[in-house]
Amino acid sequence: MKSIYPELIQQLPEADIPFNGVEGRLLQGPEHLAVFFEIEAIGEVAEHRHGAQWGVVFEGEMDLTINGETKTYKKGDQYYIPAGVLHSASFKKKTYLMDLFEDKDRYLPKK
């Protein structure tokens, strides 16, 4: 399947992401980081925590657990994870989403 992202986003620097089946394009500012993700049906992303995170699903769906509460997010749904809160996710189908991270160095460009 061809990416839903326009050339403008596809030309952004590729993120160095430690998960097989996950690609991302970085839009980095002086204080925050946005990542346009393309995520295969990879199953579970283990529970973890970091600075605040806001996101929106463009296509596909994910089950997101925030502080022990699980919800399914689909096209057009938004979510917010406060700083330091434990969260995990599950991807059963290909999903496109964008996350804005409080941590400007959450992901770095691939070398």
N, C-alpha and C positions, 0 to 999 in steps of 0.2 A: 504494500500500500504506500502510496506517495504521501509525503509529509503535508499536513494542512497548513504549515507555516509558509508565509510568503518569503521570497528571496531576501528581503530586507532582514528578516530574522535568521534565516539559514546562513547568512554571511557573518553573523556575530561569532565571536570566539567560542570554540567548543569547550565545554566544562570537563574537568577531570573528575569523573564520578566513579566511585569504587564498586558499583553494582553492574553485573552483566545485564544487558537488555535495557539499560537506561542511558539515554543521550540527553544533553542539555546545551542550550546556547545562552551565553552570559551577557547581561547588560549591567555593567558595574558603574555605580556612582561613588562619590566620595564617602558616603555614609551607609549605603544599602546596596543590595545585590538582587537583581531579578534574574530568574532562570526560566527559560521556555523549555519544558521537559517533553520528551517523547518516550513513553514507558511501555515496554512490551508486557505481556501477561506473565510477570515474574514471580507472582505469589507475594510472600510477606517481606516487608521491610521492618527489621527488628525495632523494638522500642528504643527511643533515644530522646535527647533533649538538647536544646540550643536556644539562641535568642528568638525573639518573636518572629512569626511567619504568617503571612496572609497569602491566600491563593484562590485561583478560580480554575474550574475544569472547562476545557474547550470541547473535548470529544472524549468518549469512553466513560469509565466510571472507576471509582476506588472506594474501598471501605477504609475509613479513617477513624482511628481510636485516639481520642484526646482525653487524657486524665481518666482512663477507664471507661469512657462512653464511646460506643461505636455507632457511626452513621455512614450511610452510603451517599456519596456525592457523584452527581452526573452533570452532563452538559449544562453550563450556566450557573452551577452552584458555587458558592464562595465559602471559605472557611478561614478561621483565625485560630492560631495556636499561640497563647501567651508565652512570654519568655520563661524558660526553665521548666515548662510543663512536659511531662512524659507523653510521647505519642508514637504511634506506629501506623502502618498502612498495608493494605493488601490490594493487589492488582490482578484481576482475573481476565481482563481483556485489554487490548492496546488503549492507552490513555494519553491524551495531550493536556497538559496543564501548565500554568505559570505560577511560580511562587516568588513572592517578594520577601527577602530575608533581612532582618535587622542586622545580622552579622555580615558585614561587607566582604568578608573572606570565607564565607561558608563553603564555597566552591571556588577553585582556582582554574585558570585556563589550562587546557591540556598542552603539554610540551611536545 
